[in-house]
Amino acid sequence: MENERAAEPKLTFIDSLGGEIEYMAHSTVSKTLLRAEGVNVVLFSFAAGEELSEHTAAMPVLVQVLEGALEVSANGETVTLRPGGLVHFETRLAHAVKATVPTKMVLYMLPPAGRCKKH
């Protein structure tokens, strides 16, 4: 249509990812922070010992630890992810994560073009 205009490209700035979520005793907390073109960003906080049992994702994902440490398991291998590290899971790779200490994590979901919904 002639009157339809494409949305202007947008800059999204988040000053402190870790400041966007708090810990809760004996719990795992999640918060969707951003849904944008090419990425959905979800924050998690884990009390020590909390975990996400084995599961899969319908798209590729990246995981980073903001503070603390996670035991990350996939394909019979377990690694310890700490701040500064990065883990990539391909689509439908079964994996699990467990916090060894209180931990904040960011999950970047990378849906194919056209499957991202803006916030």
C-alpha positions in Angstrom: 0.0 0.0 0.0 1.2 3.5 -0.8 0.6 4.9 2.7 2.4 2.1 4.6 5.8 3.1 5.8 8.5 0.6 6.9 9.4 0.9 10.6 12.5 2.9 11.2 15.5 0.9 12.4 15.8 1.1 16.1 18.6 1.1 18.7 17.9 -0.7 22.0 20.2 0.0 24.9 20.3 -2.0 28.2 22.8 -0.5 30.6 23.1 -3.5 33.0 21.7 -6.9 32.1 22.3 -8.2 35.6 20.5 -5.3 37.2 17.3 -6.3 35.4 16.7 -9.4 37.4 16.9 -10.3 41.1 17.6 -13.6 42.9 14.8 -15.4 44.7 15.6 -18.0 47.5 15.3 -21.6 46.3 14.0 -20.5 42.9 14.8 -20.0 39.2 13.4 -16.7 37.9 13.1 -15.7 34.3 12.3 -12.4 32.6 12.0 -11.7 28.8 13.9 -8.5 28.3 13.8 -8.0 24.6 12.0 -9.3 21.5 13.6 -7.7 18.4 14.6 -8.5 14.9 16.8 -11.6 14.9 16.9 -12.1 18.7 14.9 -12.7 21.8 16.7 -12.0 25.1 15.7 -13.8 28.3 17.4 -13.3 31.7 17.5 -16.0 34.4 18.5 -15.9 38.0 19.2 -19.2 39.8 19.6 -19.9 43.5 22.5 -22.2 44.2 21.6 -25.8 43.2 18.7 -24.8 41.0 18.6 -26.2 37.4 16.8 -26.4 34.1 16.5 -30.1 33.5 17.3 -31.5 30.1 15.3 -29.8 27.3 15.6 -28.6 23.7 15.1 -25.3 21.9 13.3 -24.9 18.6 16.0 -22.5 17.4 19.7 -21.9 18.0 20.6 -20.2 21.3 23.6 -18.6 23.0 24.0 -18.6 26.8 26.3 -16.3 28.8 26.7 -16.1 32.6 26.6 -12.6 34.0 27.6 -13.6 37.5 28.1 -17.0 39.2 28.7 -20.3 37.5 26.6 -22.9 35.6 27.3 -26.6 34.9 26.2 -26.9 31.3 25.5 -30.4 29.9 24.9 -31.6 26.3 25.9 -34.7 24.3 27.4 -36.4 27.3 29.8 -33.5 28.0 29.6 -31.1 31.0 31.4 -27.7 31.1 31.5 -25.0 33.6 30.3 -21.7 32.2 31.5 -18.5 34.0 31.3 -14.8 33.2 33.2 -14.1 30.0 32.4 -17.5 28.5 29.8 -18.4 25.9 27.9 -21.6 24.9 26.1 -22.1 21.6 23.4 -24.8 21.3 22.2 -25.8 17.8 18.5 -26.3 17.2 17.0 -29.2 19.1 20.2 -30.1 20.9 19.2 -31.6 24.3 20.9 -29.7 27.1 20.6 -28.9 30.8 22.0 -26.2 33.1 22.6 -26.2 36.9 23.8 -23.3 39.1 26.6 -24.3 41.3 26.4 -20.9 43.1 23.8 -18.1 42.9 23.9 -17.3 39.1 22.5 -14.8 36.6 22.4 -15.9 33.0 21.3 -14.4 29.7 19.8 -16.5 26.9 19.9 -15.2 23.4 17.3 -17.0 21.2 18.1 -16.7 17.5 14.9 -17.4 15.6 14.9 -17.5 11.8 14.0 -14.3 10.0 10.3 -13.6 10.2 9.8 -15.5 13.5 10.9 -12.7 15.9 8.2 -10.6 17.4 9.0 -7.1 18.5 8.3 -6.2 22.1 
